[in-house]
Amino acid sequence: MKITFKFNTTFLAIVLFFTSLSLHANAQNINSDPDPEKDKVLIYILKNVLTRSHYVVKELNDDFSELVYDAFIDKLDASKRYFTQEDLKEFSQYKYQIDNQLLLDDLSFYNLVYSRYLDKIKNAKSYYGDLLAQPFLFNKNETINVDYAKVPFAKNDNQLIDYWRKQLKLQTISRIQEQTILQEEKLKEDKKFKTKSFVTLEKEARKEVLKYMDDLYIRIEQLEHDDWFSTFLNSVVGAFDPHTTYMDPRDKEDFNQRMSGKLEGIGARLLSKGIYTHISDLVAGGPASKQGELEPGDIILKVAQGDEEPLDIVGMRLDDAIKFIKGKKGTEVRLTVKKKMDGSTKIISIIRDVVELDETFVKSSIVEKNGEKYAIIDLPSFYFDSTDNSYRDSAKDMEKEIERLKADGVAGLIVDLRNNGGGSLKTAIEISGLFIDKGPIVQVKFRGQDPNVLNDTDAKVQWDKSLVVLVNELSASASEIFAASMQDYKRAIILGGNQTYGKGSVQSIRPINEFYNYKEDLGYLKMTIQKYYRVNGGSVQKEGVYSDIAMPSAYSYMKFGERDLESALAWDKVQQANYSQTNSYANFNDVVYNSKERIATDTSFKLVNEYAKWLKKNQDDTSYSLNYKKFSKNSDTREKEAEKFKSVFDYKSNLTFTSPKYEQTLSKTDKDLEDKRLAWHKNLSKDMYVSEALTVLSELKLKEESKIVKN
């Protein structure tokens, strides 16, 4: 086999990626047969590309083998429902041999575990069906630990069935408790309300659990060999670092959609229920919404391309059904639909178009405080379209939004990066450049090479007034590049959680067929090829960006972030880049001090801090009684404790948020946009973090001799 190694380093995407086994919702097994040749080609390519080009030099040795072994078994059986210690004893013959097998393109370990897993899935249906056929014993004193990482694998099949029994009993007892509480609440409202007996509630709860399990195994059984092999491949590539992943062609399409905020199709979100594809909701302004006949709750039975023969999609896997429903702009799709309202069957014709997902894009709001206008820009991600450079991206939209806010007379700006997991490195640099004259923004480093300084070369400053950056523990990657550069230049005050996520690596996404000419699409490799560093030389890897002003949040005491991930890259530093701080503010330290004093004495933030501690305590308490009386008593105790925190986020400011003038004009003819913005503005007025950020912003005073160049 001949592999060509070539990387186009102009396309570097920074993304936050949580590794998990994704049960692609619903489908027929269109191609469920294994393809041994394709599997071996993928292993051959990935091992060679990774060992030669990944940022980390990692030997394929026994330690690596153990990482792959543990990861694959955990991905398949995290809740210890399938494998026993007897199985693991058989699997363990390969525990330190996987590295050798990979070198020989040998898939013996995968084949053994995969075939055993398929057998276990078949057994599972009889396990849960039999266990749910009879009432559980709720007076028995027993417990279950739901931190399955701390639970040993069952010794044998008998103990495995008992694991199943306990897990199903927990699901049942939880539902009984939930319905009991609802009955008590209804009885308080209506003394004539007829309550159900425990026996009836228990029977109904088991029926609900059975339906849930049946639906789950419909989805599992629709998974194909390629899905499970992708899980194995991600166990292999994930041993290099948490953000190196294999993406099959479907995953890449979803990734592009998330990054660009657009797709070509009908503009409907779909949901799988059992064997049917349901309409969840419609994208406002999309083709289906404009056409007007398709409604949430409708069921799609068949799909036809124009006047071609319709294809029955009942029982089809959701992502396969979506492939037939989506299509190029201007093409027709005809959906045979069962209507929710009256159960009638109807054929609905829709012309596909480009659909923009508004929640992806920049939006802003203006608020008045102490006689001055301030604005907040919500930046959900550093979005971009890798297939069309002329299409909108986060940098272009930010520049345009700031220009509009300037025209509205805004005196200070908050950039909200909370929950922003990253995106494009290029747009992170360009957005940073909107707030400084010019200079280094970030340093990137390939393995074994000196760091390369990436600069903002445009001397134009789009925003030269006061700036606050709002972050939390989920602000990651490109968000951290922007926040770190603003902090290093002393251009902004960083306000939010104690520290950001801590992802300090850069990934490149390459089609695997670039390296090997194969008859099928082999998917894509998202591989860590660089680490990035702040202009001050430090890294955000594991450490994140520490806020200038830290505020308590629900995440404050949780195990969270890059530092808690297996195989995360180490923190290090490089030489500082040549840059000069803007020294923008005359009272930077005073403003930070004042804010910290307010937060320390504020009753709302004190309550949030207590709430965070309580959440951490509950997170650590992973043992539940399966005795109904004890379970109920423990639940009541938690409910009473929770009462103390009922008002934790019942904050209300006296601030009124409005849309910029240009959007007010748009809202007059777009009711959906108006409703979305009104809901957002209401949430902003109840956001204590935004309120404190505005106070900080209002106190900042620019130096006249600041090095921010004005235009």
Secondary structure as UniProt FT lines:
FT   TURN            9..10
FT   STRAND          13..14
FT   TURN            30..31
FT   HELIX           36..53
FT   HELIX           62..76
FT   TURN            78..79
FT   HELIX           85..91
FT   HELIX           92..94
FT   TURN            95..97
FT   HELIX           98..103
FT   TURN            104..105
FT   HELIX           108..131
FT   TURN            132..133
FT   TURN            138..139
FT   STRAND          143..145
FT   HELIX           148..150
FT   HELIX           157..189
FT   TURN            191..192
FT   HELIX           198..221
FT   HELIX           225..237
FT   TURN            238..240
FT   TURN            242..243
FT   STRAND          245..247
FT   HELIX           249..260
FT   STRAND          262..265
FT   STRAND          268..273
FT   TURN            274..275
FT   STRAND          276..282
FT   TURN            284..285
FT   HELIX           287..291
FT   TURN            296..297
FT   STRAND          299..305
FT   TURN            306..307
FT   STRAND          311..312
FT   TURN            314..315
FT   HELIX           318..325
FT   TURN            329..330
FT   STRAND          332..338
FT   TURN            340..342
FT   STRAND          345..351
FT   STRAND          353..356
FT   HELIX           358..360
FT   STRAND          363..369
FT   TURN            370..371
FT   STRAND          372..378
FT   TURN            386..387
FT   TURN            389..390
FT   HELIX           394..407
FT   TURN            408..409
FT   STRAND          412..416
FT   TURN            418..419
FT   STRAND          423..424
FT   HELIX           425..433
FT   STRAND          439..446
FT   TURN            447..448
FT   STRAND          452..456
FT   STRAND          466..471
FT   TURN            473..474
FT   HELIX           478..488
FT   TURN            489..490
FT   STRAND          493..496
FT   STRAND          505..511
FT   HELIX           512..514
FT   STRAND          524..533
FT   TURN            535..536
FT   TURN            541..543
FT   STRAND          549..550
FT   TURN            554..557
FT   HELIX           562..564
FT   TURN            566..567
FT   HELIX           588..601
FT   HELIX           603..620
FT   STRAND          623..625
FT   HELIX           628..643
FT   TURN            644..649
FT   STRAND          657..658
FT   HELIX           661..667
FT   TURN            668..669
FT   HELIX           671..685
FT   HELIX           688..699
FT   TURN            704..705
//
